[in-house]
Amino acid sequence: MPKESSSKLALVLEKLLPSKWLKRYELFIYSADIDFLASEYLLISLLVGVIAGAVAGIFNLLYGLAAFIAAFLGMAYLYPYWKINKRIEDMERRLPDAFFYLASSLRAGISFSEALEELTTANFGALTKEFKKTVAEIKKGRPTNEALLAFAVRNKKSPVLYRSMMIIIETLERGAPMGDVLVSVGNDVREILRIKQERKASTGMQVMFFIITSGFIGPLILGIVTQVMAAMTTQVPNFPTETVRTILLAFVILQAIASGLGIGVIREGKYSAGLKYSALLVIAGFAVFQGATALNISM
């Protein structure tokens, strides 16, 4: 698509959508480290949805609509959400080591601003990139407290990162010994992450049950049931096979979504964390159901 045409379409989206919603969405994709304006990324998501819908629509109009919705939501929301989660997990895992590094630099006798700048030369993954933004803001004249607060706001989706940075800000304002506070916060973060890992390990069997039943066994059984009903149509005239098949497919998708949300609650304590599991289970369940209905079991 020519650049001028895409820019015009992006402007149309900006006019159609509420500015408040666009700002919130722009912050969302900014947190995912996606370098597009909200209107531009939504336009890309729409185009991906249209392409997927057109390809699937060759076989069936309903499949085309479902593919459009799935591809659009996947690109517009699930992909940024997945990137945010991966980025936050990486940052949380490296945060204790970064705090210990900062504490050792402070105890060597350098200032907090210099310790932050020195931290940007270390390899802490996405966390280093965040600290580079903070240091760049400080060099442009922004107060250290405000730059650290911007760091916390950018990563507010992670309670661990947000609370840790707020403690650091409060320590700076009160003039408490920063090195000791950094070590204490680092140890607390490490303990929180250990508890999270234990929770994931202890709920592994429940999660596997949801995945197997909603992603494989359930769709397989319902797909075979559909084939059995199709074989019976020769004996029962006017039997609504396609209607029943659509209802069973809808049940498979709804069950996959519910199971994914349940996994999110079990593993991470919140429904929103289950969206990624729901998406994967919907894809797996749909594929297994379609494969089972394609089996030739009639005699």
Backbone torsions as a table, in degrees:
resi	resn	phi	psi	omega
1	MET	NA	131.6	178.6
2	PRO	-59.0	150.1	-176.4
3	LYS	-62.7	-39.0	-178.4
4	GLU	-64.8	-41.8	-179.7
5	SER	-64.2	-43.5	-179.6
6	SER	-65.0	-37.1	178.3
7	SER	-64.8	-40.4	178.9
8	LYS	-65.2	-41.6	178.3
9	LEU	-65.1	-37.8	177.5
10	ALA	-64.1	-38.9	177.5
11	LEU	-65.0	-37.6	177.3
12	VAL	-61.8	-43.4	177.8
13	LEU	-62.2	-39.0	178.9
14	GLU	-62.2	-35.3	180.0
15	LYS	-76.4	-33.5	-177.1
16	LEU	-76.8	-37.1	-174.9
17	LEU	-92.3	146.6	178.6
18	PRO	-61.5	136.6	-177.7
19	SER	-63.0	-35.4	179.3
20	LYS	-63.1	-41.9	179.4
21	TRP	-67.3	-39.4	179.3
22	LEU	-63.5	-38.4	179.1
23	LYS	-65.2	-41.9	178.2
24	ARG	-64.6	-40.2	179.9
25	TYR	-69.4	-35.6	178.3
26	GLU	-65.2	-38.4	175.5
27	LEU	-64.7	-35.8	179.6
28	PHE	-63.4	-49.2	-179.4
29	ILE	-74.5	-25.4	174.9
30	TYR	-66.1	-38.8	177.0
31	SER	-65.8	-26.5	177.8
32	ALA	-84.9	2.6	179.3
33	ASP	63.7	39.5	176.5
34	ILE	-104.8	117.4	-172.3
35	ASP	-88.9	64.5	175.0
36	PHE	-137.3	154.2	168.1
37	LEU	-70.4	158.0	-177.8
38	ALA	-58.2	-45.5	-178.3
39	SER	-65.0	-38.1	179.9
40	GLU	-66.7	-43.5	-178.5
41	TYR	-70.3	-35.0	175.4
42	LEU	-64.2	-37.6	177.5
43	LEU	-63.8	-43.7	176.8
44	ILE	-60.4	-42.4	179.7
45	SER	-63.3	-40.7	177.7
46	LEU	-63.3	-42.5	179.7
47	LEU	-64.1	-40.6	176.5
48	VAL	-62.1	-41.9	178.3
49	GLY	-63.7	-41.3	179.6
50	VAL	-63.6	-43.9	179.7
51	ILE	-62.8	-46.8	179.4
52	ALA	-63.2	-41.1	179.4
53	GLY	-66.0	-38.3	179.3
54	ALA	-65.9	-40.5	179.5
55	VAL	-66.5	-46.7	-179.5
56	ALA	-70.8	-29.0	-178.7
57	GLY	-68.5	-16.3	176.1
58	ILE	-61.1	-35.6	-177.2
59	PHE	-88.3	-39.2	-176.6
60	ASN	-161.4	135.9	-178.2
61	LEU	-63.7	-39.2	179.3
62	LEU	-64.8	-41.1	177.7
63	TYR	-63.7	-36.7	179.1
64	GLY	-63.1	-43.7	178.7
65	LEU	-64.8	-43.6	179.5
66	ALA	-63.7	-40.6	179.5
67	ALA	-66.0	-38.9	177.9
68	PHE	-61.5	-48.5	-178.9
69	ILE	-63.2	-45.4	-177.9
70	ALA	-64.0	-44.9	-178.2
71	ALA	-68.1	-40.5	179.3
72	PHE	-64.4	-49.8	-180.0
73	LEU	-64.8	-37.6	178.8
74	GLY	-62.3	-42.8	-178.7
75	MET	-77.1	-40.4	-173.7
76	ALA	-79.1	-31.5	-174.5
77	TYR	-124.2	-51.8	-172.4
78	LEU	-66.0	-41.3	180.0
79	TYR	-64.2	-48.9	175.4
80	PRO	-61.4	-38.1	179.5
81	TYR	-63.4	-40.9	178.3
82	TRP	-64.6	-41.5	179.1
83	LYS	-64.2	-40.0	178.5
84	ILE	-63.0	-45.1	-179.2
85	ASN	-62.9	-44.6	179.7
86	LYS	-63.5	-40.4	-179.8
87	ARG	-66.6	-42.7	-179.7
88	ILE	-66.7	-41.5	177.9
89	GLU	-59.8	-42.5	179.2
90	ASP	-64.9	-42.6	-179.1
91	MET	-67.8	-42.0	178.4
92	GLU	-62.9	-40.4	-178.7
93	ARG	-65.2	-33.7	-176.4
94	ARG	-93.1	-9.8	-174.7
95	LEU	-60.3	-46.0	179.2
96	PRO	-57.5	-44.1	180.0
97	ASP	-64.3	-37.4	178.4
98	ALA	-65.2	-40.5	178.7
99	PHE	-67.1	-40.0	177.6
100	PHE	-64.4	-37.2	178.1
101	TYR	-64.1	-44.5	178.3
102	LEU	-62.3	-43.6	-178.8
103	ALA	-62.0	-41.9	179.8
104	SER	-66.4	-35.9	177.5
105	SER	-66.3	-41.7	179.2
106	LEU	-64.9	-39.0	180.0
107	ARG	-71.2	-17.0	175.2
108	ALA	-78.1	-9.2	173.1
109	GLY	107.0	8.1	179.2
110	ILE	-94.8	164.5	-178.4
111	SER	-76.3	167.8	-178.3
112	PHE	-65.8	-40.9	179.4
113	SER	-63.2	-40.9	177.9
114	GLU	-67.2	-37.0	178.1
115	ALA	-64.8	-38.8	176.7
116	LEU	-63.1	-43.1	179.8
117	GLU	-64.7	-37.4	178.1
118	GLU	-67.3	-32.4	179.3
119	LEU	-63.4	-31.0	-178.1
120	THR	-68.5	-14.3	177.9
121	THR	-89.7	-10.3	179.2
122	ALA	-85.6	165.7	-178.2
123	ASN	-103.7	93.2	176.3
124	PHE	-120.4	29.9	175.5
125	GLY	63.2	-133.7	-178.9
126	ALA	-62.9	-27.2	179.7
127	LEU	-64.8	-38.2	177.5
128	THR	-62.2	-40.1	179.2
129	LYS	-63.2	-39.4	177.9
130	GLU	-65.4	-42.9	179.1
131	PHE	-67.5	-31.2	175.7
132	LYS	-63.0	-40.6	176.4
133	LYS	-62.3	-42.5	-178.9
134	THR	-64.2	-45.5	179.4
135	VAL	-64.0	-39.5	178.6
136	ALA	-62.1	-40.0	178.2
137	GLU	-65.9	-39.5	179.3
138	ILE	-64.8	-40.7	179.7
139	LYS	-65.7	-27.8	178.1
140	LYS	-79.8	-1.3	176.2
141	GLY	108.4	1.6	179.0
142	ARG	-76.7	135.9	178.4
143	PRO	-57.6	147.1	-176.7
144	THR	-58.2	-41.9	-179.6
145	ASN	-59.8	-43.2	-178.4
146	GLU	-69.0	-37.8	178.9
147	ALA	-65.1	-40.3	177.9
148	LEU	-69.3	-34.2	177.0
149	LEU	-65.9	-38.9	176.0
150	ALA	-62.3	-39.6	175.0
151	PHE	-56.9	-47.2	-177.8
152	ALA	-64.3	-41.5	-177.8
153	VAL	-67.2	-39.5	179.0
154	ARG	-61.1	-28.4	-176.1
155	ASN	-116.8	34.0	-176.2
156	LYS	-67.3	-19.8	179.2
157	LYS	-66.3	-17.9	176.9
158	SER	-104.5	107.5	177.7
159	PRO	-58.1	-33.4	-179.0
160	VAL	-64.0	-49.9	-179.4
161	LEU	-66.2	-43.7	-176.1
162	TYR	-63.9	-49.6	-178.3
163	ARG	-66.3	-37.6	179.3
164	SER	-62.0	-45.5	-179.4
165	MET	-68.0	-34.9	178.0
166	MET	-66.0	-35.0	175.6
167	ILE	-65.4	-41.2	178.4
168	ILE	-63.4	-42.2	178.8
169	ILE	-61.8	-45.6	179.5
170	GLU	-63.4	-37.0	178.0
171	THR	-63.9	-41.9	177.8
172	LEU	-62.7	-42.8	-177.2
173	GLU	-67.0	-34.4	-177.0
174	ARG	-92.2	-9.2	178.1
175	GLY	73.6	24.9	178.3
176	ALA	-73.3	162.1	179.7
177	PRO	-64.3	106.7	-172.4
178	MET	-65.2	-38.7	-178.0
179	GLY	-59.4	-44.9	-179.5
180	ASP	-66.6	-39.9	180.0
181	VAL	-65.0	-42.2	179.6
182	LEU	-60.9	-42.6	178.4
183	VAL	-64.3	-42.8	179.9
184	SER	-63.6	-46.0	179.9
185	VAL	-64.8	-41.5	177.8
186	GLY	-59.0	-42.8	177.9
187	ASN	-65.8	-39.0	178.8
188	ASP	-64.9	-42.7	179.1
189	VAL	-62.7	-42.5	179.0
190	ARG	-61.5	-38.0	178.9
191	GLU	-69.3	-39.9	177.5
192	ILE	-61.5	-43.4	179.8
193	LEU	-65.9	-35.9	177.6
194	ARG	-64.4	-41.4	178.6
195	ILE	-64.6	-40.2	177.5
196	LYS	-60.7	-43.1	179.4
197	GLN	-64.5	-39.7	178.1
198	GLU	-64.3	-38.5	179.1
199	ARG	-64.3	-42.5	178.7
200	LYS	-63.9	-40.6	-179.5
201	ALA	-67.1	-39.4	-176.5
202	SER	-74.4	-19.6	-179.7
203	THR	-103.6	13.0	-176.9
204	GLY	-60.7	-40.0	-178.1
205	MET	-66.9	-41.7	178.1
206	GLN	-63.2	-41.1	179.5
207	VAL	-64.6	-42.7	178.2
208	MET	-62.1	-37.1	178.1
209	PHE	-61.7	-47.2	178.6
210	PHE	-60.0	-45.2	-176.9
211	ILE	-64.0	-46.0	-176.8
212	ILE	-67.8	-44.9	-176.6
213	THR	-71.7	-42.2	-175.0
214	SER	-88.1	-26.4	-176.8
215	GLY	-97.3	-20.4	-173.5
216	PHE	-134.1	-64.1	-172.7
217	ILE	-63.7	-50.5	-179.3
218	GLY	-58.0	-54.1	177.9
219	PRO	-60.1	-35.5	179.5
220	LEU	-64.4	-46.2	-179.9
221	ILE	-63.3	-46.2	-178.7
222	LEU	-66.6	-34.7	176.1
223	GLY	-64.5	-41.4	177.8
224	ILE	-66.3	-38.3	176.6
225	VAL	-59.9	-40.5	178.0
226	THR	-61.3	-40.3	178.4
227	GLN	-66.7	-38.7	178.1
228	VAL	-62.7	-42.6	178.6
229	MET	-64.3	-38.0	178.6
230	ALA	-64.0	-35.6	178.7
231	ALA	-70.1	-23.8	-178.5
232	MET	-83.3	-12.1	-175.6
233	THR	-63.6	-22.2	178.1
234	THR	-69.5	-25.1	-179.6
235	GLN	-98.9	-25.0	-179.7
236	VAL	-117.5	100.5	-178.5
237	PRO	-67.3	151.2	177.2
238	ASN	61.1	25.7	177.6
239	PHE	-76.2	126.7	-174.7
240	PRO	-76.7	69.2	-175.6
241	THR	-61.1	-46.4	-176.7
242	GLU	-65.8	-37.5	178.2
243	THR	-63.5	-46.2	178.9
244	VAL	-63.2	-40.3	179.4
245	ARG	-61.5	-42.2	178.3
246	THR	-64.1	-40.3	179.2
247	ILE	-63.9	-43.3	179.3
248	LEU	-65.6	-38.5	177.5
249	LEU	-64.5	-41.5	177.1
250	ALA	-62.4	-38.4	177.9
251	PHE	-63.9	-41.2	178.6
252	VAL	-59.9	-44.4	-178.6
253	ILE	-66.8	-45.2	179.8
254	LEU	-63.5	-40.6	178.1
255	GLN	-63.9	-39.5	178.9
256	ALA	-63.8	-42.2	179.0
257	ILE	-63.8	-46.6	-179.8
258	ALA	-63.1	-41.2	179.4
259	SER	-65.1	-40.4	177.9
260	GLY	-61.8	-43.3	177.7
261	LEU	-64.2	-37.9	177.0
262	GLY	-63.1	-39.5	177.9
263	ILE	-63.0	-40.1	178.8
264	GLY	-61.1	-41.1	178.6
265	VAL	-67.4	-43.3	-177.9
266	ILE	-64.9	-45.2	-173.2
267	ARG	-84.2	-39.3	-172.0
268	GLU	-125.7	-1.2	174.3
269	GLY	78.5	14.1	178.2
270	LYS	-149.1	145.3	-177.4
271	TYR	-65.2	-39.0	-176.2
272	SER	-59.9	-28.7	179.2
273	ALA	-68.3	-17.3	-178.3
274	GLY	-87.6	-3.2	-177.8
275	LEU	-62.6	-39.5	179.8
276	LYS	-65.5	-36.8	177.8
277	TYR	-69.3	-38.7	178.3
278	SER	-59.9	-44.3	-179.5
279	ALA	-61.6	-44.4	-179.6
280	LEU	-66.6	-40.0	-179.6
281	LEU	-69.1	-36.0	177.1
282	VAL	-62.5	-45.5	179.4
283	ILE	-63.2	-46.5	-179.3
284	ALA	-64.8	-45.5	-179.5
285	GLY	-63.0	-42.3	178.8
286	PHE	-62.4	-45.2	-178.6
287	ALA	-64.5	-43.1	-179.6
288	VAL	-66.8	-42.1	179.5
289	PHE	-62.3	-45.8	179.6
290	GLN	-63.9	-40.0	178.4
291	GLY	-65.2	-39.9	-179.6
292	ALA	-68.0	-37.1	179.8
293	THR	-72.2	-20.2	178.0
294	ALA	-83.0	-10.8	179.7
295	LEU	-67.9	141.9	179.3
296	ASN	-100.0	93.6	-178.8
297	ILE	-105.4	1.5	-179.6
298	SER	-73.0	145.6	-177.4
299	MET	-101.8	NA	NA
